[in-house]
Every structure is written in C-alpha cells, then in structure tokens.
Amino acid sequence: MKIILASKSGVRKDILDKHKINSEVIPSNIDEDQVKESLLEKEADPELISKNLAELKSVKVSIKNPDTLVLGADSVVSLNQELINKPKDRKEALEILKRLNGQKHFLISS
C-alpha cells in the first residue's frame, strides 16, 4: 500500500523511507501564512494551528486522491505562546535563533 505525504518536509519523507513505507510526496500548496493569520485572529494556540494546518494539507490532497491514504503533517515553533514563522532568508533565521537562544520554546508537530 502506498501513502501520500501531503508535506514538502524532506525529514518526514526520510522517516517513511527509513521504515520502508512506500510513499509519494504531493504538496498541498496551501497558503500557510494566510491560515495562520486567520487562526491567530481567532486566538488559536500554536497546537491548534499545527493540527489545523496538518488537516488542511491532508484534506486538500485527499480530494484529488480519494482512494489513497494521505498523511498531512505540520510543525510550528512557539515562544511564550507566540508563533515563530519560518524565516524568509538567512538574516531573518539568525534573528529568530537569537530570540530563541536561552529561552524555553516548543516545537509542536501534528
């Protein structure tokens, strides 16, 4: 049985491959920033945001692949209940690392 991974995460694909799980990557191409903004406006916490993104990814890909098992996944980083988005470039990545350095933060995966 082959499954579809509705995520561009190379790490997740590697995990499936390592365990000899036949899989194909089909990204959902949802606008994650738009979804996050909408959920933050409704005061959703990082865990709920991660779960919603994972579900949206799997549903979108499932619609086009109704007879295949689809795995949706997402991870977010939270610092003091504030969502830390993926950096757009190296400069922003360095700024994020400086903010996280020495601070208790969480990686939430769904």
Secondary structure, DSSP 8 states (H G I E B T S, - for coil): --EEE-S--HHHHHHHHHTT--EEE------HHHHHHHHHHTT--HHHHHHHHHHHHHHHHHHH-TTSEEE---EEEEETTEEE---SSHHHHHHHHHHHTTS-EEEEE-
